Amino acid sequence: METTNPICYHQHMTNSKLSTQPYKGARDFYPEDMRVENYIFDTWRKVCKLYGFEEYSFPILEPLEIFSAKTGEEIVNNQLFSFEDKGGRKLAIRPELTPGTVRMLAQKYNALPQPMKWFMIGSNWRYEKPQLGRGREFNQLEANIFGDKTEMADFEIFQLVISIMKAFGATEKMFEIKLSDRRLVSCLLTDVLKLKPEIIDKTRRMMDKRSKVSAENFALTLKDYGLDTKQIELIEIFLSGTLEELSKTIPQKLLEQNEGYQTIKRLFTLFKQNNMAQYLRFDPAVIRGFDYSDGLVYELFDKNPINKRSIFGGERFDKLIGIFGDFDLPATGFAMGDYTLYEFLKGWNLLPKLNQTDTYFVTLWPTDEDNKFLNASLEISQTLRNKGKEVFSWLTPNTKLEKQLRYADKKNYSCVIIIGQDELKNSTVTVKNLQSQKQETKSIESFIKELE
Amino acid sequence: METTNPICYHQHMTNSKLSTQPYKGARDFYPEDMRVENYIFDTWRKVCKLYGFEEYSFPILEPLEIFSAKTGEEIVNNQLFSFEDKGGRKLAIRPELTPGTVRMLAQKYNALPQPMKWFMIGSNWRYEKPQLGRGREFNQLEANIFGDKTEMADFEIFQLVISIMKAFGATEKMFEIKLSDRRLVSCLLTDVLKLKPEIIDKTRRMMDKRSKVSAENFALTLKDYGLDTKQIELIEIFLSGTLEELSKTIPQKLLEQNEGYQTIKRLFTLFKQNNMAQYLRFDPAVIRGFDYSDGLVYELFDKNPINKRSIFGGERFDKLIGIFGDFDLPATGFAMGDYTLYEFLKGWNLLPKLNQTDTYFVTLWPTDEDNKFLNASLEISQTLRNKGKEVFSWLTPNTKLEKQLRYADKKNYSCVIIIGQDELKNSTVTVKNLQSQKQETKSIESFIKELE
């Protein structure tokens, strides 16, 4: 950690004012933004709990090394916020939630009954160029099933993903999940093309980027790695084929022995039996960028014609826990980001109006002696709160009633309660519905009774 | 930001396994811990909303200078996690939520109708020695009223604080709010003792620490600052007096002109009129450590005889926004930490049992052909979820029923649903209540009907 001289900053202070902007690429959530963010979080949480997933959490600072191990070189070398603490420990602000999750499971491996179905909502940081649907800071839902090596765990993850998307109002017209399996890629590169081990990882990473580069540049890079024209052609055929067309590049016999191939076939049988096939499609071009992916991989794509892109993805990562010791804990799951989801929802006009509903605004009579009006307003406010109602009490003394009503209008409360001279004398309240603009004076007693 | 060599880490990886512990002083929340934390967050959120407060949020990374300005030298010089990003910007992980809150208000000062009643729940980091009720990482509720310079805003903050404590089950026997006003301290040091400006701040900070040092060391330090014995004696009398005894150190005439004194008198009138006086007490020894406190200050104390300590505090900070420009925005509020609150609740046995309630566990028959049992289990699970029920489906194939039931028992689900041979044939389900251990077989139709 750097030492900084506070006096230097203090001098700076007296000369000029500080910026009111948040750190570049990070977001302030004003109340209206927060309502949207909470709508996303609440929906995530609700659906995960419907599937029996349990919530957990861990610190945003982690030892640097848990990311160096398996997260992938682009994030670790270029995008990590990392530093040393005063004790010389190398720390990183987490760029993703998976390694910390696995760390927690390793810590209590023997005490936790398997399978674990866990979810978490937390923020991550990556030092990258801010752009639409992407910032340096973003929140993610991470949901995984641990302790089940069968494709049933993957199947339930797909159920969960589809249920979450439906809970936001999305339909099969709007999104599609493309899936493949890393073991198919491995089979192609190792058993068919017989590439050397040191070339396999970078070839796979290049294949992951195929859609972002031209055919020419793709071929040039692979040539650079030592692949010949025939090999590059086979890779292109592999990437663009269907499940049936896989045998064009991988001999049928190898396919039949391939666990990835068998997994995908069994999954599609389940999808058909459970009315999910319309959401899912095999696509060998889905590869994913994490080094820890070691089986099924998938990405959810926006079908919006003006913005056809990957919203989030997931994978098998059975061996990641190995960085913490000799554990056997199969793992599968996904991480869904708030940034891209928000753009998806906006693009399909799925963001609901999140106005204040069933909220009360209690005025304060502008001229008051001995706190008579004040105490009456406070009392009705507390009575409403005791009934579970949300109440904004105007408390600033000597404020014109019009000003108070203008404020209530602007803030969109559903109901205004006025206690004036007559109301105080007669133990009544005047209740104004701001939607209908209807106003009525009634006894406090009957007003309270009507609430129930 | 430091550059790190991933290859070096990779080598480390192959030699030894990584630690499964979280970063020192920071917490992992396993599902059972998370239920407690969510109980705290949910209670905070619920009560703040009852008072019409709106939720907001901002990034955990802030430009370093917004803390250097006013947060207080101990935190800034010794406890800040700070570093430079790749662009050379000096950043800090926030140690508290107030400066960032004020930054947001300054940013949209002209667009936001006043008063604003805002709350936020977020995590902070301070590099300090981990101890009971204190870690390097902690979550806080920050709640403030902006735009009301009268003591009515402070009054409502006290209402809110007391309502939150009551929502957790706390009574007047368990906690007490001690309050004072910085303007009384200023009057004593400036007008009575006539100290030089450069001595006032450090004398005030020493007074804040009075309860943590001996009388001897307190006197020695103040002597070092240049105070004489008579002055030190007056400070001791001031710190230990009641509201009535203030005139022993500050002449009555000065007191009558003092806005702090008048504020406190008016507040206690309101407390008495609104049945709150039993929770509040004037205590001139309450001073607070932030440099931005500039009026009313208060701390909530645990009355537990084995652990009488401050749980959290709050203050007026009308001038803090001045670091961002020429704004006029009176401000008052508090920040309540999860760590100390948790210790308080544990100490008074106020933590509720947070078991799973109304949760279902659906078994999977161990021998299955063509996914018949599987699809039946999946269907009943989805039906329950569509009714809003939380359902854990056992999906791992070929698992003995006893093992599944043992798991359900351990995880404390309220109800187990079994579909075996007979159930599949007859379209029934066997429903076992894990609390009562009662078991019943009924038609799926009537089971679903009973749920409603």
Interface residues (C-beta under 8 A of the other chain):
Chain A: M1 E2 T4 P6 Y9 H10 H12 M13 K17 L18 S19 T20 Q21 P22 Y23 K24 A26 R27 D28 F29 Y30 P31 D33 M34 R35 E37 N38 K49 L50 Y51 G52 E54 E55 Y56 S57 F58 P59 I60 L61 E62 P63 L64 E65 I66 S68 A69 E73 V76 N77 F81 S82 F83 E84 D85 K86 R89 K90 L91 I93 R103 M104 A106 Q107 K108 P113 P115 K117 W118 S123 W125 Y127 E137 D148 T150 M152 A153 F155 E156 S163 T269 L270 Q273 N274 I323 F324 G325 T359 F361 N371 L374 N375 L378 R385 G388 K389 E390 V391 F392 S393 L395 T396 P397 Y407 K410 K411
Chain B: M1 E2 T4 P6 Y9 H10 H12 M13 K17 L18 S19 T20 Q21 P22 Y23 K24 A26 R27 D28 F29 Y30 P31 D33 M34 R35 E37 N38 K49 L50 Y51 G52 E54 E55 Y56 S57 F58 P59 I60 L61 E62 P63 L64 E65 I66 S68 A69 E73 V76 N77 F81 S82 F83 E84 D85 K86 R89 K90 L91 I93 R103 M104 A106 Q107 K108 P113 P115 K117 W118 S123 W125 Y127 E137 D148 T150 M152 A153 F155 E156 S163 T269 L270 Q273 N274 I323 F324 G325 T359 F361 N371 L374 N375 L378 R385 G388 K389 E390 V391 F392 S393 L395 T396 P397 Y407 K410 K411
